[in-house]
Amino acid sequence: MSLKDLLLRGLLAGLVAGLLAGGVAFLIGEPHIDAAIAIEESASDAHHETGVTSGHSHGDEDAPLVSRDGQRGGLFLATALAGLALGAILAAVAHFARRVTSLSGSVLAIALAAGGWLAIEAVPFFKYPANPPAIGDPETINQRTWLWLVAVILGLVAVAAAAYIAKRVAAQQLSIRIAAPLAIFVVIVALGYVLLPGINEVGDAFPATLLWQFRLSSLATQATLWLSLGLAFAFLTDRASVKPREFEPIG
C-alpha cells in the first residue's frame, strides 16, 4: 500500500475512533465536569459575596465565553479532529515503520497504537494526571503545558528506546526479549519522573472521589480513542490486503 492509501485509512479510522471517544467522554466525563464546575461556581459566589460586602462589583466578568451546551456540542468536534490527526500520524508512522520491522498489517497497526497510547497518554498521565476545571491556577497554565509536553517527549523516547532494544534482542530467548525492552522503558520513565518537577494544585476542600472519577474518565476516554484507532486501522488494513475473490465460469 502507498502512503496515500495508508493516510486515507488512517483518517477514516481516526474519525471513527474520535467519535467513539467523544461518546465515552460525554457519557462518563461530562457529569464529573458539571460537578466540578458547580463546586467552582459555589466558591466563586462566596468570593463575590465577600467582594460585594467590601464595596466591589463583579458583574458578568466571570461569565464563560462558551456555554456548557456549546462545550458539549464542541466535544465531539474536538475528539473527531484529534482522531483525524492521530490517524494521519499513525498511518505515516506505519508507512516508515514497516521498512524497519518484521511486523506488518494488523499486528503493526495495533502495536503502533499501543505504543502511541503508552507514550502520549500513559506516561504523561501518571506524572501529570488530568484535573477538572475547578482545579489549577491560571497563572501556571503555561508552565503546566510545557511540563506536559516534556512528559510526552519522555514517553516517546522511552517507547522508541524499548522498540530499539526489542529489535536488538529479537534473536535471544523469550525472557530476554521481554525483560530487556521493559527494563529500558522503566529506567527512562523513572529517571524522567524524578527529574521533572511535581505539580499539585488540588485544594484540600476539593472532593478526592470526584477528582479521581474525573481522572479515570479522562484515562478511559483516551484509552477508547487509541484502542479504537488501532483496531479500526488494523481492520481497514486487513480488508485492503485481501485479494478479490475470483469466480470460475460456469460450465
CYANA upper distance limits for C-alpha pairs under 8 A (distance plus 0.5 A):
  1 MET  CA      5 ASP  CA      6.53
  1 MET  CA      6 LEU  CA      7.18
  2 SER  CA      6 LEU  CA      6.89
  2 SER  CA     95 HIS  CA      8.40
  3 LEU  CA      7 LEU  CA      6.56
  3 LEU  CA     91 ALA  CA      8.11
  3 LEU  CA     92 ALA  CA      7.44
  3 LEU  CA     95 HIS  CA      6.65
  4 LYS  CA      8 LEU  CA      6.77
  5 ASP  CA      9 ARG  CA      6.86
  6 LEU  CA     10 GLY  CA      6.44
  6 LEU  CA     91 ALA  CA      5.81
  6 LEU  CA     92 ALA  CA      7.88
  6 LEU  CA     95 HIS  CA      7.73
  6 LEU  CA    237 THR  CA      8.49
  7 LEU  CA     11 LEU  CA      6.53
  7 LEU  CA     87 GLY  CA      8.06
  7 LEU  CA     88 ALA  CA      5.95
  7 LEU  CA     91 ALA  CA      5.76
  7 LEU  CA     92 ALA  CA      7.28
  8 LEU  CA     12 LEU  CA      6.80
  8 LEU  CA     88 ALA  CA      8.37
  9 ARG  CA     13 ALA  CA      6.54
  9 ARG  CA     87 GLY  CA      8.49
  9 ARG  CA     91 ALA  CA      8.09
  9 ARG  CA    233 PHE  CA      6.98
  9 ARG  CA    236 LEU  CA      6.90
  9 ARG  CA    237 THR  CA      7.96
 10 GLY  CA     14 GLY  CA      6.39
 10 GLY  CA     84 LEU  CA      8.03
 10 GLY  CA     87 GLY  CA      4.77
 10 GLY  CA     88 ALA  CA      5.72
 10 GLY  CA     89 ILE  CA      8.39
 10 GLY  CA     90 LEU  CA      7.16
 10 GLY  CA     91 ALA  CA      5.68
 10 GLY  CA    233 PHE  CA      6.55
 11 LEU  CA     15 LEU  CA      6.61
 11 LEU  CA     83 GLY  CA      8.19
 11 LEU  CA     84 LEU  CA      5.51
 11 LEU  CA     85 ALA  CA      7.95
 11 LEU  CA     87 GLY  CA      5.48
 11 LEU  CA     88 ALA  CA      6.03
 12 LEU  CA     16 VAL  CA      6.90
 12 LEU  CA     84 LEU  CA      7.87
 12 LEU  CA     87 GLY  CA      8.02
 13 ALA  CA     17 ALA  CA      6.61
 13 ALA  CA     83 GLY  CA      8.35
 13 ALA  CA     84 LEU  CA      8.27
 13 ALA  CA     87 GLY  CA      6.77
 13 ALA  CA    228 SER  CA      8.23
 13 ALA  CA    229 LEU  CA      6.02
 13 ALA  CA    230 GLY  CA      8.43
 13 ALA  CA    232 ALA  CA      5.55
 13 ALA  CA    233 PHE  CA      5.77
 13 ALA  CA    236 LEU  CA      8.30
 14 GLY  CA     18 GLY  CA      6.38
 14 GLY  CA     80 ALA  CA      7.85
 14 GLY  CA     82 ALA  CA      8.28
 14 GLY  CA     83 GLY  CA      4.59
 14 GLY  CA     84 LEU  CA      4.99
 14 GLY  CA     85 ALA  CA      7.72
 14 GLY  CA     86 LEU  CA      6.87
 14 GLY  CA     87 GLY  CA      4.83
 14 GLY  CA     88 ALA  CA      8.06
 14 GLY  CA    229 LEU  CA      6.08
 15 LEU  CA     19 LEU  CA      6.76
 15 LEU  CA     80 ALA  CA      5.85
 15 LEU  CA     81 LEU  CA      7.88
 15 LEU  CA     83 GLY  CA      5.83
 15 LEU  CA     84 LEU  CA      5.76
 15 LEU  CA     87 GLY  CA      8.24
 16 VAL  CA     20 LEU  CA      6.79
 16 VAL  CA     80 ALA  CA      8.17
 16 VAL  CA     83 GLY  CA      8.07
 16 VAL  CA    228 SER  CA      8.01
 16 VAL  CA    229 LEU  CA      7.98
 16 VAL  CA    232 ALA  CA      8.15
 17 ALA  CA     21 ALA  CA      6.57
 17 ALA  CA     80 ALA  CA      8.06
 17 ALA  CA     83 GLY  CA      6.44
 17 ALA  CA    224 THR  CA      7.82
 17 ALA  CA    225 LEU  CA      5.57
 17 ALA  CA    226 TRP  CA      7.74
 17 ALA  CA    227 LEU  CA      8.41
 17 ALA  CA    228 SER  CA      5.39
 17 ALA  CA    229 LEU  CA      5.55
 17 ALA  CA    232 ALA  CA      8.09
 18 GLY  CA     22 GLY  CA      6.56
 18 GLY  CA     76 PHE  CA      8.00
 18 GLY  CA     79 THR  CA      5.18
 18 GLY  CA     80 ALA  CA      4.65
 18 GLY  CA     81 LEU  CA      7.63
 18 GLY  CA     82 ALA  CA      7.01
 18 GLY  CA     83 GLY  CA      4.83
 18 GLY  CA     84 LEU  CA      7.78
 18 GLY  CA    225 LEU  CA      6.42
 19 LEU  CA     23 GLY  CA      6.79
 19 LEU  CA     76 PHE  CA      6.62
 19 LEU  CA     79 THR  CA      6.87
 19 LEU  CA     80 ALA  CA      5.94
 19 LEU  CA     83 GLY  CA      8.39
 20 LEU  CA     24 VAL  CA      6.94
 20 LEU  CA    224 THR  CA      7.60
 20 LEU  CA    225 LEU  CA      7.47
 20 LEU  CA    228 SER  CA      8.09
 21 ALA  CA     25 ALA  CA      6.63
 21 ALA  CA     79 THR  CA      7.10
 21 ALA  CA    221 THR  CA      5.76
 21 ALA  CA    222 GLN  CA      7.42
 21 ALA  CA    224 THR  CA      5.96
 21 ALA  CA    225 LEU  CA      5.50
 22 GLY  CA     26 PHE  CA      6.52
 22 GLY  CA     75 LEU  CA      6.82
 22 GLY  CA     76 PHE  CA      5.44
 22 GLY  CA     79 THR  CA      6.01
 22 GLY  CA     80 ALA  CA      7.96
 22 GLY  CA    221 THR  CA      7.94
 23 GLY  CA     27 LEU  CA      6.65
 23 GLY  CA     76 PHE  CA      7.96
 24 VAL  CA     28 ILE  CA      6.49
 24 VAL  CA     29 GLY  CA      7.73
 24 VAL  CA    220 ALA  CA      8.13
 24 VAL  CA    221 THR  CA      6.26
 24 VAL  CA    224 THR  CA      8.10
 25 ALA  CA     29 GLY  CA      5.11
 25 ALA  CA     30 GLU  CA      6.93
 25 ALA  CA    217 SER  CA      7.50
 25 ALA  CA    218 SER  CA      7.71
 25 ALA  CA    221 THR  CA      6.07
 26 PHE  CA     30 GLU  CA      5.67
 26 PHE  CA     31 PRO  CA      8.48
 26 PHE  CA     72 ARG  CA      7.90
 26 PHE  CA     75 LEU  CA      8.13
 27 LEU  CA     31 PRO  CA      7.98
 28 ILE  CA     32 HIS  CA      7.94
 28 ILE  CA    217 SER  CA      6.51
 29 GLY  CA     33 ILE  CA      6.98
 29 GLY  CA    214 PHE  CA      6.83
 29 GLY  CA    217 SER  CA      5.83
 29 GLY  CA    218 SER  CA      7.25
 30 GLU  CA     34 ASP  CA      6.67
 30 GLU  CA     72 ARG  CA      8.43
 31 PRO  CA     35 ALA  CA      6.79
 32 HIS  CA     36 ALA  CA      6.68
 32 HIS  CA    132 PRO  CA      8.42
 32 HIS  CA    210 LEU  CA      7.21
 32 HIS  CA    213 GLN  CA      7.57
 32 HIS  CA    214 PHE  CA      6.14
 33 ILE  CA     37 ILE  CA      6.57
 33 ILE  CA    132 PRO  CA      6.66
 33 ILE  CA    133 PRO  CA      7.45
 33 ILE  CA    214 PHE  CA      7.77
 34 ASP  CA     38 ALA  CA      6.65
 35 ALA  CA     39 ILE  CA      6.94
 35 ALA  CA    210 LEU  CA      8.45
 36 ALA  CA     40 GLU  CA      6.78
 36 ALA  CA    132 PRO  CA      6.79
 36 ALA  CA    133 PRO  CA      7.01
 36 ALA  CA    134 ALA  CA      6.02
 36 ALA  CA    210 LEU  CA      8.19
 37 ILE  CA     41 GLU  CA      6.52
 37 ILE  CA    133 PRO  CA      6.96
 37 ILE  CA    134 ALA  CA      6.41
 38 ALA  CA     42 SER  CA      6.55
 39 ILE  CA     43 ALA  CA      6.79
 39 ILE  CA    134 ALA  CA      7.51
 40 GLU  CA     44 SER  CA      6.58
 40 GLU  CA    133 PRO  CA      8.45
 40 GLU  CA    134 ALA  CA      5.58
 41 GLU  CA     45 ASP  CA      6.47
 42 SER  CA     46 ALA  CA      6.85
 43 ALA  CA     47 HIS  CA      6.79
 44 SER  CA     48 HIS  CA      6.60
 45 ASP  CA     49 GLU  CA      6.61
 46 ALA  CA     50 THR  CA      6.93
 47 HIS  CA     51 GLY  CA      6.78
 48 HIS  CA     52 VAL  CA      6.58
 48 HIS  CA     58 HIS  CA      7.38
 49 GLU  CA     53 THR  CA      6.82
 50 THR  CA     54 SER  CA      6.85
 51 GLY  CA     55 GLY  CA      6.92
 51 GLY  CA     56 HIS  CA      5.65
 51 GLY  CA     57 SER  CA      7.48
 51 GLY  CA     58 HIS  CA      8.31
 52 VAL  CA     56 HIS  CA      5.45
 52 VAL  CA     57 SER  CA      6.39
 52 VAL  CA     58 HIS  CA      8.36
 58 HIS  CA     62 ASP  CA      8.47
 66 VAL  CA     70 GLY  CA      6.45
 66 VAL  CA     71 GLN  CA      6.95
 67 SER  CA     71 GLN  CA      6.71
 68 ARG  CA     72 ARG  CA      6.62
 69 ASP  CA     73 GLY  CA      6.76
 70 GLY  CA     74 GLY  CA      6.55
 71 GLN  CA     75 LEU  CA      6.60
 72 ARG  CA     76 PHE  CA      8.09
 73 GLY  CA     77 LEU  CA      7.83
 74 GLY  CA     78 ALA  CA      6.56
 75 LEU  CA     79 THR  CA      6.76
 76 PHE  CA     80 ALA  CA      6.40
 77 LEU  CA     81 LEU  CA      6.64
 78 ALA  CA     82 ALA  CA      6.65
 79 THR  CA     83 GLY  CA      6.49
 80 ALA  CA     84 LEU  CA      6.69
 81 LEU  CA     85 ALA  CA      6.74
 82 ALA  CA     86 LEU  CA      6.63
 83 GLY  CA     87 GLY  CA      6.36
 83 GLY  CA    225 LEU  CA      7.62
 83 GLY  CA    229 LEU  CA      8.13
 84 LEU  CA     88 ALA  CA      6.74
 85 ALA  CA     89 ILE  CA      6.80
 86 LEU  CA     90 LEU  CA      6.46
 87 GLY  CA     91 ALA  CA      6.65
 87 GLY  CA    229 LEU  CA      7.39
 88 ALA  CA     92 ALA  CA      6.73
 89 ILE  CA     93 VAL  CA      6.63
 90 LEU  CA     94 ALA  CA      6.52
 90 LEU  CA    109 ALA  CA      8.43
 90 LEU  CA    112 LEU  CA      7.62
 90 LEU  CA    113 ALA  CA      7.79
 91 ALA  CA     95 HIS  CA      6.67
 92 ALA  CA     96 PHE  CA      7.18
 93 VAL  CA     97 ALA  CA      6.30
 94 ALA  CA     98 ARG  CA      6.50
 94 ALA  CA    108 LEU  CA      7.70
 94 ALA  CA    109 ALA  CA      7.47
 94 ALA  CA    112 LEU  CA      7.88
 95 HIS  CA     99 ARG  CA      8.06
 96 PHE  CA    100 VAL  CA      7.85
 97 ALA  CA    101 THR  CA      6.70
 98 ARG  CA    102 SER  CA      7.47
 98 ARG  CA    103 LEU  CA      7.07
 98 ARG  CA    104 SER  CA      6.58
 98 ARG  CA    108 LEU  CA      8.15
101 THR  CA    167 LYS  CA      8.36
103 LEU  CA    107 VAL  CA      6.80
103 LEU  CA    108 LEU  CA      5.63
104 SER  CA    108 LEU  CA      5.26
104 SER  CA    109 ALA  CA      8.07
105 GLY  CA    109 ALA  CA      6.92
105 GLY  CA    234 ALA  CA      7.17
105 GLY  CA    237 THR  CA      6.55
105 GLY  CA    238 ASP  CA      6.83
106 SER  CA    110 ILE  CA      6.65
106 SER  CA    231 LEU  CA      8.41
106 SER  CA    233 PHE  CA      7.98
106 SER  CA    234 ALA  CA      4.56
106 SER  CA    235 PHE  CA      7.33
106 SER  CA    237 THR  CA      6.88
106 SER  CA    238 ASP  CA      6.73
107 VAL  CA    111 ALA  CA      6.57
107 VAL  CA    234 ALA  CA      7.81
108 LEU  CA    112 LEU  CA      6.54
109 ALA  CA    113 ALA  CA      6.71
109 ALA  CA    230 GLY  CA      6.17
109 ALA  CA    231 LEU  CA      8.15
109 ALA  CA    233 PHE  CA      6.84
109 ALA  CA    234 ALA  CA      5.84
110 ILE  CA    114 ALA  CA      6.57
110 ILE  CA    230 GLY  CA      5.24
110 ILE  CA    231 LEU  CA      6.94
110 ILE  CA    234 ALA  CA      7.04
111 ALA  CA    115 GLY  CA      6.62
111 ALA  CA    230 GLY  CA      8.41
112 LEU  CA    116 GLY  CA      6.48
112 LEU  CA    230 GLY  CA      8.02
113 ALA  CA    117 TRP  CA      6.67
113 ALA  CA    226 TRP  CA      6.40
113 ALA  CA    227 LEU  CA      7.45
113 ALA  CA    229 LEU  CA      7.45
113 ALA  CA    230 GLY  CA      5.45
114 ALA  CA    118 LEU  CA      6.65
114 ALA  CA    226 TRP  CA      7.70
114 ALA  CA    227 LEU  CA      7.96
114 ALA  CA    230 GLY  CA      8.01
115 GLY  CA    119 ALA  CA      6.56
115 GLY  CA    159 VAL  CA      7.00
116 GLY  CA    120 ILE  CA      6.22
116 GLY  CA    121 GLU  CA      8.10
116 GLY  CA    156 LEU  CA      8.42
116 GLY  CA    226 TRP  CA      8.11
117 TRP  CA    121 GLU  CA      5.62
117 TRP  CA    122 ALA  CA      6.77
117 TRP  CA    222 GLN  CA      8.27
117 TRP  CA    223 ALA  CA      7.63
117 TRP  CA    226 TRP  CA      6.49
118 LEU  CA    122 ALA  CA      5.25
118 LEU  CA    123 VAL  CA      6.65
118 LEU  CA    155 GLY  CA      7.56
118 LEU  CA    159 VAL  CA      8.11
119 ALA  CA    123 VAL  CA      6.16
119 ALA  CA    124 PRO  CA      8.12
119 ALA  CA    152 VAL  CA      6.81
119 ALA  CA    153 ILE  CA      8.37
119 ALA  CA    154 LEU  CA      8.11
119 ALA  CA    155 GLY  CA      4.44
119 ALA  CA    156 LEU  CA      5.43
119 ALA  CA    158 ALA  CA      7.94
119 ALA  CA    159 VAL  CA      6.73
120 ILE  CA    124 PRO  CA      7.17
120 ILE  CA    152 VAL  CA      5.66
120 ILE  CA    153 ILE  CA      8.49
120 ILE  CA    155 GLY  CA      6.76
120 ILE  CA    156 LEU  CA      7.48
121 GLU  CA    125 PHE  CA      6.33
121 GLU  CA    152 VAL  CA      8.05
121 GLU  CA    219 LEU  CA      8.49
121 GLU  CA    222 GLN  CA      7.60
122 ALA  CA    126 PHE  CA      6.79
123 VAL  CA    127 LYS  CA      7.26
123 VAL  CA    151 ALA  CA      7.33
123 VAL  CA    152 VAL  CA      7.52
123 VAL  CA    154 LEU  CA      8.18
123 VAL  CA    155 GLY  CA      5.92
123 VAL  CA    189 VAL  CA      7.91
124 PRO  CA    128 TYR  CA      6.23
124 PRO  CA    129 PRO  CA      7.74
124 PRO  CA    148 TRP  CA      6.78
124 PRO  CA    151 ALA  CA      5.42
124 PRO  CA    152 VAL  CA      6.21
124 PRO  CA    155 GLY  CA      7.61
125 PHE  CA    129 PRO  CA      4.88
125 PHE  CA    130 ALA  CA      7.33
125 PHE  CA    219 LEU  CA      8.43
127 LYS  CA    151 ALA  CA      8.10
127 LYS  CA    193 TYR  CA      7.15
127 LYS  CA    198 GLY  CA      8.14
128 TYR  CA    148 TRP  CA      7.33
128 TYR  CA    198 GLY  CA      8.25
128 TYR  CA    199 ILE  CA      7.69
129 PRO  CA    215 ARG  CA      7.17
130 ALA  CA    214 PHE  CA      8.36
130 ALA  CA    215 ARG  CA      6.12
130 ALA  CA    218 SER  CA      7.53
131 ASN  CA    135 ILE  CA      6.58
131 ASN  CA    136 GLY  CA      8.02
131 ASN  CA    211 LEU  CA      7.57
131 ASN  CA    214 PHE  CA      7.82
131 ASN  CA    215 ARG  CA      7.20
132 PRO  CA    211 LEU  CA      7.65
132 PRO  CA    214 PHE  CA      7.15
132 PRO  CA    215 ARG  CA      8.50
135 ILE  CA    201 GLU  CA      7.10
135 ILE  CA    202 VAL  CA      6.44
135 ILE  CA    203 GLY  CA      8.21
136 GLY  CA    140 THR  CA      8.12
136 GLY  CA    141 ILE  CA      8.13
136 GLY  CA    201 GLU  CA      6.09
136 GLY  CA    202 VAL  CA      7.68
137 ASP  CA    141 ILE  CA      7.35
137 ASP  CA    201 GLU  CA      7.63
140 THR  CA    144 ARG  CA      6.64
141 ILE  CA    145 THR  CA      6.54
142 ASN  CA    146 TRP  CA      6.77
143 GLN  CA    147 LEU  CA      6.68
144 ARG  CA    148 TRP  CA      6.61
144 ARG  CA    199 ILE  CA      8.36
145 THR  CA    149 LEU  CA      6.83
146 TRP  CA    150 VAL  CA      6.73
147 LEU  CA    151 ALA  CA      6.71
147 LEU  CA    196 LEU  CA      8.20
148 TRP  CA    152 VAL  CA      6.81
149 LEU  CA    153 ILE  CA      6.84
150 VAL  CA    154 LEU  CA      6.67
151 ALA  CA    155 GLY  CA      6.76
151 ALA  CA    192 GLY  CA      8.34
152 VAL  CA    156 LEU  CA      6.77
153 ILE  CA    157 VAL  CA      6.63
154 LEU  CA    158 ALA  CA      6.64
154 LEU  CA    188 ILE  CA      8.23
154 LEU  CA    189 VAL  CA      7.29
154 LEU  CA    192 GLY  CA      7.18
155 GLY  CA    159 VAL  CA      6.63
155 GLY  CA    189 VAL  CA      7.50
156 LEU  CA    160 ALA  CA      6.50
157 VAL  CA    161 ALA  CA      6.50
158 ALA  CA    162 ALA  CA      6.64
158 ALA  CA    184 ILE  CA      7.84
158 ALA  CA    185 PHE  CA      5.48
158 ALA  CA    186 VAL  CA      8.37
158 ALA  CA    188 ILE  CA      6.23
158 ALA  CA    189 VAL  CA      6.92
159 VAL  CA    163 ALA  CA      6.63
159 VAL  CA    185 PHE  CA      6.92
160 ALA  CA    164 TYR  CA      6.67
161 ALA  CA    165 ILE  CA      6.70
161 ALA  CA    181 PRO  CA      8.13
161 ALA  CA    184 ILE  CA      7.49
161 ALA  CA    185 PHE  CA      7.48
162 ALA  CA    166 ALA  CA      6.55
162 ALA  CA    180 ALA  CA      8.29
162 ALA  CA    181 PRO  CA      4.82
162 ALA  CA    182 LEU  CA      7.18
162 ALA  CA    184 ILE  CA      6.45
162 ALA  CA    185 PHE  CA      6.01
163 ALA  CA    167 LYS  CA      6.79
163 ALA  CA    181 PRO  CA      7.25
164 TYR  CA    168 ARG  CA      6.87
165 ILE  CA    169 VAL  CA      6.76
165 ILE  CA    180 ALA  CA      7.25
165 ILE  CA    181 PRO  CA      6.01
165 ILE  CA    184 ILE  CA      8.38
166 ALA  CA    170 ALA  CA      6.41
166 ALA  CA    177 ARG  CA      6.63
166 ALA  CA    178 ILE  CA      8.33
166 ALA  CA    180 ALA  CA      7.54
166 ALA  CA    181 PRO  CA      5.92
169 VAL  CA    176 ILE  CA      7.61
169 VAL  CA    177 ARG  CA      6.29
169 VAL  CA    180 ALA  CA      8.27
170 ALA  CA    177 ARG  CA      6.63
172 GLN  CA    176 ILE  CA      6.72
172 GLN  CA    177 ARG  CA      6.79
173 GLN  CA    177 ARG  CA      6.84
174 LEU  CA    178 ILE  CA      6.80
175 SER  CA    179 ALA  CA      6.43
176 ILE  CA    180 ALA  CA      6.08
177 ARG  CA    181 PRO  CA      7.50
178 ILE  CA    182 LEU  CA      6.92
179 ALA  CA    183 ALA  CA      6.38
180 ALA  CA    184 ILE  CA      6.87
181 PRO  CA    185 PHE  CA      6.65
182 LEU  CA    186 VAL  CA      6.66
183 ALA  CA    187 VAL  CA      6.60
184 ILE  CA    188 ILE  CA      6.68
185 PHE  CA    189 VAL  CA      6.69
186 VAL  CA    190 ALA  CA      6.35
187 VAL  CA    191 LEU  CA      6.55
188 ILE  CA    192 GLY  CA      6.66
189 VAL  CA    193 TYR  CA      6.59
190 ALA  CA    194 VAL  CA      6.79
191 LEU  CA    195 LEU  CA      6.83
192 GLY  CA    196 LEU  CA      6.50
193 TYR  CA    197 PRO  CA      8.39
202 VAL  CA    206 PHE  CA      7.40
206 PHE  CA    210 LEU  CA      8.49
206 PHE  CA    211 LEU  CA      8.03
207 PRO  CA    211 LEU  CA      6.85
208 ALA  CA    212 TRP  CA      6.83
209 THR  CA    213 GLN  CA      6.60
210 LEU  CA    214 PHE  CA      6.64
211 LEU  CA    215 ARG  CA      6.83
212 TRP  CA    216 LEU  CA      6.43
213 GLN  CA    217 SER  CA      6.62
214 PHE  CA    218 SER  CA      6.67
215 ARG  CA    219 LEU  CA      6.70
216 LEU  CA    220 ALA  CA      6.54
217 SER  CA    221 THR  CA      6.62
218 SER  CA    222 GLN  CA      6.91
219 LEU  CA    223 ALA  CA      6.58
220 ALA  CA    224 THR  CA      6.56
221 THR  CA    225 LEU  CA      6.78
222 GLN  CA    226 TRP  CA      6.80
223 ALA  CA    227 LEU  CA      6.36
224 THR  CA    228 SER  CA      6.27
225 LEU  CA    229 LEU  CA      6.51
226 TRP  CA    230 GLY  CA      6.59
227 LEU  CA    231 LEU  CA      6.66
228 SER  CA    232 ALA  CA      6.32
229 LEU  CA    233 PHE  CA      6.45
230 GLY  CA    234 ALA  CA      6.49
231 LEU  CA    235 PHE  CA      6.56
232 ALA  CA    236 LEU  CA      6.69
233 PHE  CA    237 THR  CA      6.51
234 ALA  CA    238 ASP  CA      6.61
235 PHE  CA    239 ARG  CA      6.54
236 LEU  CA    240 ALA  CA      6.58
237 THR  CA    241 SER  CA      6.79
238 ASP  CA    242 VAL  CA      7.00
